[in-house]
Structures are given as structure tokens and as C-alpha cells.
Amino acid sequence: PLRSMGWYHATQLLNEKNDICARLDFIVEPWFMSDAGKSSPGSTEFAEFQKEAEAKHGIKFFSKVEDVPPVVEGKRLAIISARTSDNPALFSSCLGIGCHAIFLEKPGAPSVAELKNMQESAKKLDVEIFMGFNKNVSKYSEKAREYASANAGTKVTFYHNNNYTDSPESLGECFERNAEGMLKNMAIHELALAVSFYNVSVETIASVEADREYSRMQTLPGPSGKEFTDFSKLKFTITTKSGDEVSIAADRCGGDDSIGLVTDKAGKELVRYTMPDPEDSAAIEDAEKRIPGAMPYFYVQDPDYFKLKQRVAQAIATGGSAEGVATIDVAVETLRVAEYLTPTLMEQ
């Protein structure tokens, strides 16, 4: 509670004011319901959340996906929001309990090979897979792309800021918890935009250039004592063989917002759009009041994650399409790009 994306998905689904077109029935929590997890940090808060969800909403909790009862009515959607290393096994288990569709949080799997295996397994069972790339449906990214498209000769940079404390302790914990690295974790959202809207793939990339002045790579110990090397800040520009160009910047200690910045060829700013969008301020303020103390980026992204789940649920219920929502095909190519770029950017 207050820290995990899985908890926030559950909170949005349990909010009766949200018209998401889905009912939350079951929650699977392998760690806090294990013997080791029951006495770990955060276990008290989880136990309180479980007690309230069971009493108030009739939610049933399980420690294993395999223990979830068979589908009785309607169509079943599984939302997988866990440590990336756990996703392949959880995904396989969800296919085994009759899920009609799966909403998979980024990046989906630790490696391209694992994500491809998941993709093929789902195809064999005709199970649709939707990805939690919320920025594919964000207003700020849509507006930036539309402005650039209507004005020839412009360039777009997508900025992604998080609000970790700029200290070895805070960043070391971040590096260990997100051990797959910045490009497979934090900046994966922006890479998904590049793949979805800028013709970026491993085969189409002509060059990538890091902004060394902006970027910072560090080696820090995590809580376990093991050292991790990752970016605390990174900015780079991808140019494709067809001439498309997009820049991405990510700063783990840069704040709470995300920005779509459009400039002319000389780098002069023409317009910027931000997340949170001013139009969404009421929804964000409401989320802050209802659930105080959560990670700040949950509030900022509240409208987008609501929109994602709503579009996915409605698509499953009606048999239609989930407009703008990335599929696992996009995720596979995005992860391929992340793996391809990481060593080059580290070297630069």
C-alpha cells in the first residue's frame, strides 16, 4: 500500500466513482502472504488493506494465482503488476486460470526472449495482451505529437521526471528495486512512444547520441549491499534511417512531471505540454485527498491509468479495440530497442 502500482490499480478499481467497466474480485499477493513476507517491512500496512478490502468489498486474497477459482461469469482480465523478474511465471499462471485478457505492466519481462515466449503463449490461447504504457494515451504526449506533426521542421523531446532524493541511499534503493535498468524501467514509457509513433525499431535506428552534459551514470550499493550501475539521469536522441528523430530525457530526481517539448531546428522552444495536464487537476486533487501519503507519481498519473483500464475493460466487454493502448507486439519491440540501446548509451 501507498508504494506499489498493483495496489494503486486495485484502489482505482475499488473506487465506485470510477466508471471502469470492471469489478475487482481477487487479489494475488505472493510476498506478503508468505511466511517470510508476513513480518517484512510493509506487511502491517498490507494486512490492514487486506482486512478492509475483504470486509468492505468482499475481495478474496490468495498467495498463488493457481488458487484463484475458475471463471463463473463474464470475461476475466488479469492485471499483472509485480517485479519484472516475476512476470513470466505470473503470466503463465494467469493463462492457466482462464483469463480472456491480460493487462501487463511495463516492461513485461526481464528480456526480449522471455517476452516473446509470453507473446506466443498468449497467441496460442487467443488471449489479448494490453500493456501499461500510460503515456501512449496521455494528453501531453498526444498534444506534443499533434503540434509537431502540424509544424514541419520541429523536434520533440519527451521528458520524464521522478522525485527520488538525490542521495546514494535513495538512488541505490531505486537501482536495486529496478535492477533491469533505466531504459527497461523508467524510460521504457518514452521508448514505447518512439516505437509507436516515430517508426523506431532495432532495424530502423540509424544512430543514437547521448547528451553527456545532461546525463549521469552511477555505481551505487543497494539495500542488500550489492552494487548496481545505472543512470540517475539520461538524455539521448534517436534518428531513424528514414530521417525521423525523437529525443528522450529521464531524471530520477527531477520532480513529478513529464513534458512534451517541441522546438525548432535551432533548439528554440515553441511549445511545451505537461503531465499533469491542467484539465486533470481536479481528479489529481481528489486522489490526493482520498489516499494521502502515496508515491506522488500515482496522483500525477491517476487520470491516465484510469483511462487505460477503462479502455481495456470496455474493449474486452464489447469486443472492440482499446484506442491508443499498446499491445504486447509494441512491448516486444520496445524491449528490443531498450536492450539494443543500453550498452551504446553506457559506453557514450
C-alpha positions in Angstrom: 0.0 0.0 0.0 1.0 3.6 -0.9 4.1 2.4 -2.9 3.2 -0.4 -5.4 1.5 0.1 -8.7 -0.5 -3.1 -8.1 -2.0 -1.5 -5.0 -2.9 1.6 -7.0 -4.6 -0.4 -9.7 -6.7 -2.1 -7.0 -7.5 1.3 -5.4 -8.8 2.7 -8.7 -10.9 -0.4 -9.4 -12.4 -0.2 -5.9 -13.4 3.5 -6.2 -17.1 3.4 -7.0 -16.9 6.8 -8.7 -14.7 5.4 -11.4 -16.6 4.0 -14.4 -14.0 1.5 -15.4 -16.5 -1.2 -16.6 -14.8 -3.9 -14.4 -15.3 -5.5 -11.0 -12.3 -6.4 -8.8 -12.8 -9.9 -7.4 -9.4 -11.4 -6.5 -6.0 -10.2 -5.4 -2.9 -12.4 -5.5 0.0 -11.3 -3.3 2.7 -13.9 -3.1 5.2 -12.0 -0.9 3.2 -10.5 1.9 1.1 -13.7 2.2 4.2 -15.9 2.5 5.8 -16.8 5.8 8.8 -14.6 5.1 6.7 -11.7 3.9 4.3 -11.6 6.8 7.0 -10.0 9.1 8.7 -7.9 6.4 8.5 -4.0 6.1 5.1 -3.1 4.7 3.4 -6.2 6.0 1.4 -4.4 8.6 0.0 -1.9 6.0 -0.8 -4.8 3.7 -2.7 -6.7 6.4 -4.8 -3.6 7.1 -5.5 -3.2 3.4 -6.5 -6.8 3.1 -8.8 -6.7 6.1 -10.6 -3.6 4.8 -10.9 -4.9 1.2 -12.3 -8.2 2.4 -14.8 -6.6 4.8 -15.9 -3.7 2.7 -15.7 -5.1 -0.8 -15.7 -8.9 -0.5 -12.4 -9.2 -2.2 -10.7 -12.6 -1.9 -7.0 -12.8 -1.4 -4.6 -15.6 -2.5 -0.9 -16.3 -2.3 -0.8 -18.1 -5.7 -2.5 -17.4 -9.0 -3.3 -21.1 -9.3 -5.6 -20.9 -6.2 -8.0 -18.4 -7.9 -11.4 -20.0 -8.6 -12.4 -20.8 -12.2 -14.4 -18.2 -14.2 -18.1 -18.4 -13.5 -19.5 -15.5 -15.3 -18.3 -12.7 -17.6 -14.8 -12.3 -19.0 -11.7 -12.3 -16.8 -9.0 -9.7 -17.0 -5.8 -10.2 -15.1 -3.7 -7.2 -14.2 -0.1 -8.1 -13.6 1.8 -5.5 -11.7 4.8 -7.1 -10.0 8.6 -7.2 -10.0 9.7 -7.6 -13.6 11.5 -10.8 -12.8 8.3 -12.4 -11.5 6.2 -11.5 -14.5 6.8 -14.5 -16.8 5.7 -17.0 -14.2 2.7 -14.9 -13.1 1.8 -14.5 -16.8 1.9 -18.3 -17.4 -0.3 -18.9 -14.3 -2.8 -16.3 -15.4 -3.1 -18.1 -18.8 -3.8 -21.3 -16.8 -6.8 -19.9 -15.0 -8.9 -19.0 -18.0 -8.1 -15.3 -18.4 -9.6 -13.8 -21.5 -7.1 -10.9 -21.5 -4.1 -9.7 -19.5 -3.1 -6.1 -18.7 0.7 -6.4 -18.2 2.8 -3.6 -16.6 5.9 -2.4 -18.2 8.4 -3.6 -19.4 6.6 -7.0 -19.3 9.6 -9.3 -18.8 13.3 -9.1 -18.0 14.4 -10.0 -21.5 13.1 -9.9 -25.1 13.3 -13.7 -25.3 11.0 -14.2 -22.3 8.5 -11.6 -23.5 8.4 -13.3 -26.9 7.7 -16.6 -25.3 4.8 -14.9 -23.4 3.6 -13.4 -26.6 3.5 -16.7 -28.4 1.8 -18.5 -25.4 -1.0 -15.9 -25.4 -1.5 -16.2 -29.1 -2.0 -19.9 -28.9 -4.8 -19.4 -26.5 -6.2 -16.3 -28.3 -5.7 -14.2 -25.1 -5.3 -10.5 -25.8 -2.4 -8.7 -24.0 -2.5 -5.0 -23.2 0.4 -3.1 -21.9 0.5 -0.5 -19.1 2.3 2.2 -21.2 0.2 5.0 -19.8 2.0 7.7 -21.8 0.6 6.3 -25.1 -2.7 7.8 -24.0 -1.5 10.8 -22.1 -2.8 14.2 -23.2 0.6 15.9 -23.1 2.2 13.4 -25.4 -0.7 13.5 -27.8 -0.7 17.3 -27.9 3.1 17.4 -28.5 2.9 14.9 -31.4 0.0 16.7 -32.9 1.7 20.1 -32.8 5.0 18.8 -34.2 3.1 17.0 -37.0 1.3 20.2 -38.0 4.6 22.2 -38.0 7.3 21.0 -40.3 10.9 21.1 -39.2 10.2 20.8 -35.5 11.7 18.4 -33.0 10.1 16.7 -30.0 11.8 15.8 -26.6 9.8 13.7 -24.1 11.0 14.4 -20.5 10.2 12.0 -17.7 10.9 13.1 -14.1 10.7 11.1 -10.9 11.2 12.5 -7.4 13.7 10.3 -5.7 16.1 12.0 -3.3 19.4 12.7 -4.9 21.4 10.6 -2.4 23.4 7.4 -2.6 20.9 5.7 -0.3 17.8 6.7 -2.2 19.2 6.1 -5.7 20.9 2.8 -4.5 17.5 1.5 -3.4 16.0 2.6 -6.7 18.7 0.9 -8.7 18.3 -2.4 -6.8 14.5 -2.4 -6.9 14.5 -1.6 -10.7 17.5 -3.7 -11.4 16.6 -4.1 -15.1 17.9 -0.6 -15.6 16.5 2.8 -16.6 15.8 2.0 -20.2 13.9 -1.1 -19.3 12.1 0.6 -16.5 11.6 4.4 -16.1 12.4 5.4 -19.7 10.5 2.4 -21.2 7.4 4.6 -21.5 9.2 7.1 -23.7 10.7 4.3 -25.8 7.2 2.9 -26.3 6.2 6.3 -27.7 9.2 6.2 -30.0 8.2 2.7 -31.2 4.5 3.5 -31.5 4.7 6.9 -33.2 8.2 7.6 -34.6 8.9 4.4 -36.6 11.6 3.4 -34.2 12.8 -0.3 -34.1 16.1 -2.0 -33.9 16.2 -2.3 -37.6 15.3 1.3 -38.4 17.7 3.1 -36.0 20.4 4.9 -37.8 22.1 6.5 -34.8 21.7 7.3 -31.1 23.5 10.1 -29.4 23.7 10.7 -25.7 23.7 14.2 -24.2 26.7 13.8 -22.0 26.3 17.1 -20.2 22.8 16.2 -19.1 23.4 12.5 -18.4 24.8 10.8 -15.3 25.7 7.2 -14.7 26.5 5.9 -11.2 27.5 2.7 -9.4 25.8 2.5 -6.0 25.1 -0.1 -3.4 21.5 -1.2 -2.8 20.0 -2.2 0.5 21.4 -5.7 0.0 24.9 -4.3 -0.2 25.3 -5.4 -3.8 26.4 -2.7 -6.2 24.3 -1.6 -9.2 25.4 0.6 -12.2 22.6 2.6 -13.8 21.6 6.1 -15.0 20.3 8.6 -12.5 19.8 11.0 -15.4 19.9 10.2 -19.2 19.1 12.2 -22.3 19.5 10.9 -25.9 18.4 11.4 -29.5 17.3 8.6 -31.8 17.5 9.2 -35.6 16.0 6.6 -37.9 17.1 5.6 -41.4 14.1 7.4 -42.8 15.0 10.6 -41.0 12.6 10.5 -38.2 14.0 12.0 -35.0 12.9 11.9 -31.3 14.7 12.8 -28.1 14.1 11.3 -24.7 15.2 12.6 -21.3 14.7 10.9 -17.9 15.7 12.2 -14.5 15.1 10.1 -11.4 15.4 13.2 -9.1 13.8 15.7 -11.4 10.3 16.1 -9.9 6.9 14.7 -10.5 6.1 15.8 -14.0 6.5 14.7 -17.6 6.9 17.1 -20.5 6.5 17.1 -24.3 8.8 19.8 -25.5 8.6 21.0 -29.1 11.5 23.1 -30.5 12.5 24.4 -33.9 15.7 23.2 -35.7 17.8 25.6 -33.7 16.5 24.3 -30.4 14.3 27.3 -29.6 11.3 26.2 -27.5 8.0 26.6 -29.4 5.6 25.0 -27.0 5.5 22.5 -24.1 2.8 20.3 -22.8 2.9 18.7 -19.3 1.6 15.9 -17.3 -0.3 16.5 -15.1 -2.5 18.3 -17.6 -4.2 21.4 -16.1 -7.6 19.9 -17.1 -6.9 16.9 -14.8 -6.1 18.9 -11.7 -9.4 18.2 -10.1 -9.0 14.4 -10.5 -5.5 14.6 -9.1 -6.5 16.7 -6.1 -9.3 14.2 -5.4 -6.9 11.3 -5.5 -4.5 13.1 -3.0 -7.4 13.6 -0.6 -8.8 10.1 -0.8 -5.5 8.3 -0.4 -2.9 10.6 1.3 0.7 9.5 1.6 1.1 7.6 -1.6 4.0 8.0 -4.0 3.5 11.4 -5.7 3.6 9.9 -9.3 0.5 7.9 -8.6 -1.5 11.1 -8.3 0.0 12.6 -11.3 -0.7 9.5 -13.4 -4.1 8.8 -11.9 -6.2 10.1 -14.9 -4.0 8.1 -17.4 -4.1 4.8 -15.5 -7.9 5.2 -15.1 -8.2 5.8 -18.9 -6.0 2.8 -19.7 -8.1 0.4 -17.6 -11.3 1.8 -18.8 -10.4 1.5 -22.4 -9.1 -2.1 -21.9 -12.2 -3.2 -19.9 -14.6 -1.7 -22.4 -12.7 -3.3 -25.3 -13.0 -6.7 -23.7 -16.6 -6.3 -22.8 -17.7 -5.1 -26.3 -15.2 -6.9 -28.5 -13.9 -3.6 -29.8 -10.5 -2.0 -29.8 -8.7 -0.2 -26.9 -7.8 3.1 -28.6 -4.1 4.1 -28.2 -3.3 1.2 -25.7 -0.1 -0.5 -26.6 -0.1 -4.3 -27.3 2.4 -6.9 -26.4 3.8 -6.6 -30.0 4.7 -2.9 -29.2 6.2 -4.1 -25.9 8.4 -6.7 -27.6 9.9 -4.1 -30.0 10.2 -1.6 -27.2 12.2 -4.0 -25.1 14.3 -4.9 -28.1 15.2 -1.2 -28.5 16.0 -0.9 -24.8 18.4 -3.8 -24.9 19.9 -2.6 -28.1 20.5 1.0 -26.8 21.7 0.3 -23.3 25.3 -0.8 -24.0 25.7 2.0 -26.5 24.5 4.7 -24.2 26.5 3.4 -21.3 29.6 3.5 -23.5 28.9 7.0 -24.6 
